[in-house]
């Protein structure tokens, strides 16, 4: 129970435990959730082979360009910027502001100031601030963010969580989305939305992970975006604020799968530039203003 800190490769790692639910997060590692454990079941852990290969692992934040970007650059209006797949947040070193335990929950708050002092500033040249809060109340882990535009120009972004859920291939997933985005051969959206009804892409009634071979962007999720993972002993529900209207479903032949709550589509900036404003989901913050949102991992027992 409580909060435990330890050194992780020269960085501070925090484990927040409440009841049977435990969350480990590292602010200096892009606020990555290194581990989620519920009643002894490892839901998320670091995949060392992926980490050593320089790939994503555990639960990284994707910002401001989740997933792929056409030709590794994006254009919006008269602004063109170089880009890297999945964005820059995984390289951000957040500074811990507050760690606390109350009767209700354990929580950690951290902030990253983004300006010309940052090595990768040219990839997203907008002076801004991102503040992250993670909270564990024993039943739910809640990720909350606030982005503030400190520049003189509009800040355009997308944001996602990319959990690598550990899998023994017994899980069933449900994604409450009405459409899937048509993709090119190189996994970029065309802008066309395809109804999932009566197709192999319909996940609304639940499918076993072993039945699926997906790397697709789902959308049209309504005002309360939701997905579920059914484990033999419990259910994990992914809820989110309204702007998380997209979800990437990735089910490789591997000991993990991914359900990624996203505020936007893949290649969102270019999609918006090319006339697919609604489909892109791109968010734009005016100078001096802020945008908030959240994703919740909710755990509950299943009936025997």
Wavefront OBJ file of the C-alpha trace (Angstrom):
o trace
v 0.000 0.000 0.000
v 1.079 3.581 -0.496
v 3.846 5.103 -2.610
v 7.318 3.647 -3.134
v 10.163 5.273 -5.066
v 13.226 3.643 -6.583
v 16.042 4.411 -8.967
v 15.449 3.209 -12.539
v 18.566 3.702 -14.649
v 19.312 7.001 -12.945
v 15.699 8.164 -13.106
v 13.093 8.238 -10.381
v 10.330 5.660 -10.656
v 7.185 5.771 -8.506
v 4.911 2.851 -7.609
v 1.431 3.859 -6.446
v -0.518 1.055 -4.770
v -4.107 1.193 -3.562
v -5.856 -2.021 -2.617
v -5.160 -4.701 -5.223
v -4.224 -2.221 -7.947
v -0.662 -1.033 -8.523
v 0.727 1.528 -10.981
v 4.396 2.275 -11.650
v 5.283 5.457 -13.556
v 8.500 7.253 -14.475
v 8.187 11.039 -15.067
v 11.672 11.350 -16.585
v 10.798 8.586 -19.058
v 8.021 10.593 -20.714
v 5.536 9.809 -17.890
v 5.491 6.244 -19.155
v 3.392 3.816 -17.093
v 6.011 1.100 -16.667
v 3.699 -1.352 -14.943
v 0.047 -1.999 -14.082
v -0.805 -4.947 -11.835
v -4.297 -5.931 -10.661
v -4.724 -8.658 -8.045
v -1.373 -10.158 -8.965
v -2.133 -10.171 -12.694
v 0.397 -8.222 -14.775
v -1.678 -6.094 -17.130
v 1.227 -3.971 -18.420
v 4.989 -4.369 -18.085
v 8.123 -3.191 -19.879
v 8.942 -5.329 -22.908
v 12.727 -5.366 -22.609
v 13.312 -6.650 -26.134
v 11.355 -3.708 -27.554
v 13.050 -1.224 -25.235
v 16.538 -2.448 -26.135
v 15.611 -2.159 -29.816
v 14.551 1.471 -29.353
v 10.856 0.690 -29.834
v 7.875 1.759 -27.742
v 7.126 -0.197 -24.548
v 4.760 -0.290 -21.555
v 2.357 2.724 -21.848
v 3.989 5.652 -23.658
v 2.224 8.931 -24.408
v 1.993 9.759 -28.123
v 2.039 13.527 -28.797
v 1.597 15.637 -30.919
v 1.682 13.174 -33.873
v 0.367 9.743 -32.807
v 1.385 6.882 -35.069
v 2.519 7.298 -38.683
v 3.090 10.567 -40.566
v 3.228 10.658 -44.334
v 6.804 11.208 -45.535
v 7.839 12.056 -41.950
v 6.561 15.626 -42.131
v 3.302 17.431 -41.604
v 1.824 20.596 -43.054
v -0.895 22.801 -41.625
v -1.631 26.119 -43.294
v 1.736 27.610 -44.218
v 3.599 25.661 -41.497
v 5.572 22.518 -42.417
v 7.508 20.553 -39.782
v 9.615 17.392 -39.723
v 8.073 14.627 -37.661
v 8.856 11.285 -36.069
v 6.472 8.369 -35.778
v 4.546 8.477 -32.494
v 5.732 12.002 -31.671
v 8.003 13.554 -29.079
v 6.367 12.887 -25.691
v 8.381 9.729 -25.076
v 11.513 11.911 -25.120
v 10.119 14.483 -22.679
v 11.527 14.593 -19.168
v 8.688 15.580 -16.870
v 9.458 17.262 -13.572
v 7.578 15.872 -10.594
v 5.453 18.539 -8.916
v 3.557 16.546 -6.321
v 3.229 12.990 -5.039
v 0.556 12.316 -2.454
v -1.492 9.619 -0.782
v -4.934 10.334 0.657
v -7.690 8.092 1.946
v -9.232 8.159 -1.530
v -6.235 7.668 -3.830
v -2.526 7.831 -4.579
v -1.538 10.376 -7.231
v 1.414 11.944 -8.977
v 1.533 15.235 -10.880
v 4.337 16.246 -13.237
v 4.969 18.945 -15.834
v 7.103 19.486 -18.928
v 7.948 22.958 -20.246
v 8.398 22.805 -24.020
v 10.493 25.583 -25.577
v 13.638 26.373 -27.595
v 15.814 24.819 -24.872
v 14.506 21.371 -25.832
v 16.696 19.430 -28.260
v 13.710 18.270 -30.316
v 11.909 21.633 -30.352
v 12.143 21.868 -34.196
v 9.880 18.805 -34.389
v 7.123 20.792 -32.692
v 8.082 24.499 -32.529
v 5.322 25.668 -30.193
v 6.189 27.074 -26.763
v 3.855 25.208 -24.468
v 3.383 23.264 -21.272
v 2.058 19.767 -20.653
v 0.908 18.774 -17.186
v 0.055 15.128 -16.416
v -1.733 13.707 -13.380
v -1.999 9.974 -12.717
v -4.246 8.679 -9.975
v -4.896 5.220 -8.527
v -7.950 4.808 -6.283
v -7.791 1.001 -6.082
v -10.400 0.441 -8.795
v -9.319 2.873 -11.494
v -6.148 4.387 -12.899
v -6.901 7.802 -14.350
v -4.564 9.628 -16.722
v -5.362 13.337 -16.988
v -3.600 15.916 -19.120
v -3.609 19.661 -19.605
v -1.805 21.343 -22.493
v -1.320 25.124 -22.428
v -0.355 27.166 -25.481
v 2.299 29.660 -24.347
v 3.118 30.791 -27.880
v 1.726 33.532 -30.128
v 0.274 31.040 -32.633
v -2.346 28.285 -32.596
v -1.037 24.941 -31.298
v -2.288 21.888 -33.294
v -1.956 18.450 -31.732
v -3.130 14.911 -31.289
v -2.600 12.845 -28.148
v -2.845 9.134 -27.405
v -1.919 6.434 -24.935
v -0.299 3.328 -26.418
v -0.647 0.497 -23.844
v 1.102 -2.765 -24.609
v -1.273 -5.081 -22.745
v 0.424 -8.325 -21.720
v -1.405 -11.258 -23.292
v -1.685 -14.997 -22.828
v -4.042 -15.038 -25.844
v -7.147 -15.751 -23.752
v -8.446 -12.187 -23.766
v -11.527 -10.908 -25.570
v -11.818 -7.287 -26.663
v -14.758 -5.038 -27.400
v -14.452 -1.675 -29.120
v -17.636 0.389 -29.315
v -16.946 2.067 -32.649
v -19.213 2.247 -35.674
v -16.553 2.931 -38.311
v -13.015 1.957 -39.210
v -10.766 4.173 -41.326
v -9.822 2.921 -44.775
v -6.029 2.584 -44.983
v -3.457 2.584 -47.743
v -0.940 -0.265 -48.042
v 1.488 1.732 -45.901
v -1.106 2.109 -43.110
v -2.090 5.731 -43.759
v -5.762 6.786 -43.750
v -7.419 7.785 -47.003
v -10.082 9.824 -45.223
v -12.846 7.378 -46.050
v -14.788 5.821 -43.167
v -16.033 2.251 -43.521
v -18.983 1.019 -41.405
v -17.958 -2.008 -39.337
v -21.436 -3.535 -39.231
v -21.531 -7.036 -40.741
v -17.785 -6.989 -41.431
v -14.735 -8.674 -39.932
v -13.860 -5.348 -38.294
v -16.893 -5.257 -36.013
v -15.619 -5.524 -32.434
v -18.734 -4.257 -30.670
v -19.888 -7.687 -29.508
v -16.410 -8.918 -28.577
v -13.729 -10.969 -30.310
v -10.899 -13.140 -29.030
v -7.468 -11.627 -29.582
v -6.364 -14.845 -31.283
v -9.030 -14.302 -33.980
v -7.724 -10.885 -34.994
v -4.948 -9.515 -37.180
v -5.495 -5.775 -36.950
v -3.561 -2.531 -37.145
v -6.495 -0.216 -37.787
v -7.949 3.107 -36.662
v -11.504 2.878 -35.310
v -13.728 5.942 -34.940
v -17.347 7.138 -34.582
v -17.290 6.163 -30.899
v -19.954 8.578 -29.674
v -19.860 10.977 -26.742
v -18.515 8.389 -24.299
v -15.623 6.554 -26.025
v -15.305 3.077 -24.557
v -13.559 -0.245 -25.078
v -13.300 -3.349 -22.922
v -10.838 -6.162 -22.334
v -12.315 -9.336 -20.864
v -9.831 -11.437 -18.911
v -10.898 -14.762 -17.364
v -11.097 -13.234 -13.865
v -11.864 -9.564 -14.440
v -12.825 -6.860 -16.914
v -10.809 -3.783 -17.823
v -12.833 -0.909 -19.276
v -11.149 1.952 -21.100
v -13.203 5.126 -20.759
v -12.149 8.561 -21.954
v -13.241 12.170 -22.345
v -15.149 13.073 -25.487
v -12.205 14.201 -27.587
v -10.720 10.681 -27.593
v -12.855 9.785 -30.593
v -10.394 7.377 -32.235
v -8.849 4.093 -31.164
v -6.053 2.130 -32.785
v -6.429 -1.638 -32.420
v -3.164 -3.541 -32.890
v -3.193 -7.339 -32.516
v 0.148 -8.755 -33.705
v 1.316 -12.322 -33.271
v 3.110 -11.381 -30.059
v 2.706 -11.665 -26.274
v 0.859 -8.328 -26.240
v -1.890 -6.374 -27.976
v -2.748 -2.662 -28.042
v -5.931 -0.641 -27.620
v -4.863 2.975 -28.050
v -7.184 5.800 -27.022
v -6.475 8.657 -29.435
v -7.840 12.157 -29.875
v -7.019 11.928 -33.578
v -6.421 9.715 -36.566
v -3.072 8.581 -37.864
v -1.403 11.390 -39.904
v -3.833 13.855 -38.331
v -2.180 17.145 -39.342
v -1.903 16.165 -42.993
v -5.428 14.763 -42.952
v -6.722 18.106 -41.690
v -4.674 19.996 -44.282
v -6.125 17.815 -47.042
v -9.729 18.611 -46.170
v -10.600 15.838 -43.718
v -11.004 18.121 -40.707
v -13.623 16.107 -38.848
v -12.083 12.730 -39.666
v -8.639 13.877 -38.507
v -9.737 14.761 -34.971
v -6.947 17.363 -34.815
v -7.248 19.686 -31.800
v -6.102 23.307 -32.014
v -5.464 25.488 -28.948
v -5.518 29.272 -29.166
v -2.580 31.267 -27.701
v -2.877 31.549 -23.932
v -5.548 28.863 -23.673
v -5.518 25.263 -22.445
v -7.076 21.919 -23.307
v -7.801 19.153 -20.807
v -8.766 15.500 -21.149
v -8.529 12.081 -19.524
v -8.388 8.318 -20.028
v -9.443 5.872 -17.308
v -8.470 2.208 -16.847
v -11.324 0.755 -14.767
v -11.080 -2.701 -13.199
v -13.923 -4.896 -11.977
v -14.440 -8.578 -11.200
v -16.365 -10.757 -13.594
v -19.176 -12.950 -12.360
v -18.148 -16.608 -11.980
l 1 2 3 4 5 6 7 8 9 10 11 12 13 14 15 16 17 18 19 20 21 22 23 24 25 26 27 28 29 30 31 32 33 34 35 36 37 38 39 40 41 42 43 44 45 46 47 48 49 50 51 52 53 54 55 56 57 58 59 60 61 62 63 64 65 66 67 68 69 70 71 72 73 74 75 76 77 78 79 80 81 82 83 84 85 86 87 88 89 90 91 92 93 94 95 96 97 98 99 100 101 102 103 104 105 106 107 108 109 110 111 112 113 114 115 116 117 118 119 120 121 122 123 124 125 126 127 128 129 130 131 132 133 134 135 136 137 138 139 140 141 142 143 144 145 146 147 148 149 150 151 152 153 154 155 156 157 158 159 160 161 162 163 164 165 166 167 168 169 170 171 172 173 174 175 176 177 178 179 180 181 182 183 184 185 186 187 188 189 190 191 192 193 194 195 196 197 198 199 200 201 202 203 204 205 206 207 208 209 210 211 212 213 214 215 216 217 218 219 220 221 222 223 224 225 226 227 228 229 230 231 232 233 234 235 236 237 238 239 240 241 242 243 244 245 246 247 248 249 250 251 252 253 254 255 256 257 258 259 260 261 262 263 264 265 266 267 268 269 270 271 272 273 274 275 276 277 278 279 280 281 282 283 284 285 286 287 288 289 290 291 292 293 294 295 296 297 298 299 300 301 302 303 304
